[in-house]
Amino acid sequence: MKGNAMHQATERMAAGNGTSRLPLDANIIIANAPDPVFVSDLEGRILQANDAVSELLGFRQDELLEQSLSRFISPEETREFMAALAEVVKRGVTRDARLNPRSASGEVIPTTLNASALRGPDRKVIGAIGILRDMRELDKARAYAENLIKNAPDPVFVSDLEGKILQANQAVSELLGFRQDELLEQSLSHFISPEETREFTAALREVVERGVTRNAMLHPRSASGEVIPTSLNASALRDADAKVIGAIGILRDMRELDKARAYAESLIKNAPDPVFVSDLEGKILQANDAVYTLLGFRTDQVVEQSLSRFISREETREFMAALREVVERGVTRNARLNPRSASGEVIPTTLNASALRDPDRRVIGAIGILRDMRAYERVVRDLRASQAELQEKILDLEKFEEVVVGRELKMIALEKEVEALRQELQQAKAEGGAA
């Protein structure tokens, strides 16, 4: 019965325009579409609607068919819908028109309308096929996202794909010192240099292609004129069709981190021990003067070079194992390295390394401290030599002692023999006198 009503409605529309009826296949597609789909003439009268429309609005088919759409939407939206129909006639399609029809229960339901032209056999537009999308859940999600942005502790902004700021939270205003009305609808290029504008545009392209960009550096100028170093993490802002329409950017104020980095670099530079910084592949990113003094190379011969240039293959493997330990435990201690100096000397050293971390606390490299072990090994060699010499002296002393003790024992034996002879002589004298 319902299918007949749809069929008759489309036949009447076609007859009124001097055309044949809508093909049956179209009726079947519309009736079984999962989204709310309706057909209207160019005056906005509903000629066909599927079950999903009835479920969305709560009206029976007979309460929808032959009714003007103006019965369900406001006068202002009726004018917008007629403008959308005019666009359909002119361009064959309209997209994302907003409609807020009132349901049978009185609820105003936010929807978007995508409409395409319904044409007769002569290709003349005779109406529109409209697809509604229920935006209630999406609007809730948007409101939730806007609330998250508004109350985020970090500076968060939303921009379109041209870099125009559409939304910015209070933390952005506090960072830059501008009021909301001085930020919204402004291009980000208003606050950053032409070069960084190009970099930000490249970051937007990366957002479109990959859905995200990380750690892009921006230096916006604040209301007071201060240039503020920040890093930008941005993710894609998508429309209801999951198409990227902009970016949600999170800024991180790098001033304190830059101060900490400058302090760390100063400590490294002025450390008395040889200190270097490497990435996780063993490439040297920074080295202090003590490293150059130790190895005898110039700065350009060390920085950006792999540590494998200065140590053996076996020790390179040991160093990479040490780096893995740094990633897992944050530190490694007393790893042995024997780098070759510019003069060709192999220098024994020990390496203590700690983790180099990015702002997200992720390990990105290592800070290594070398200890020159040459003096220590000389002391060890001297001690071993002294120990050997002492051992020889002890052996000599033992031999001497053995000789001396032997002599003393012989003297004691002789003394005993003399004493025995003396006693025998006395006894002989005594016996002779008695006779």
Secondary structure, DSSP 8 states (H G I E B T S, - for coil): -HHHHHHHHHHHHHHHTT-----HHHHHHHHH-SS-EEEEETT-BEEEE-HHHHHHH---HHHHTT-BGGGTS-HHHHHHHHHHHHHHHHHSEEEEEEE--B-TTS-B--EEEEEEEEE-TTS-EEEEEEEEEE-HHHHHHHHHHHHHHHH-SS-EEEEETT-BEEEE-HHHHHHH---HHHHTT-BGGGTS-HHHHHHHHHHHHHHHHHSEEEEEEE--B-TTS-B--EEEEEEEEE-TTS-EEEEEEEEEE-HHHHHHHHHHHHHHHH-SS-EEEEETT-BEEEE-HHHHHHH---GGGTTT-BGGGTS-HHHHHHHHHHHHHHHHHSEEEEEEE--B-TTS-B--EEEEEEEEE-TTS-EEEEEEEEEE-HHHHHHHHHHHHHHHHHHHHHHHHHHHHHHHHHHHHHHHHHHHHHHHHHHHHHHHHHHHHH-
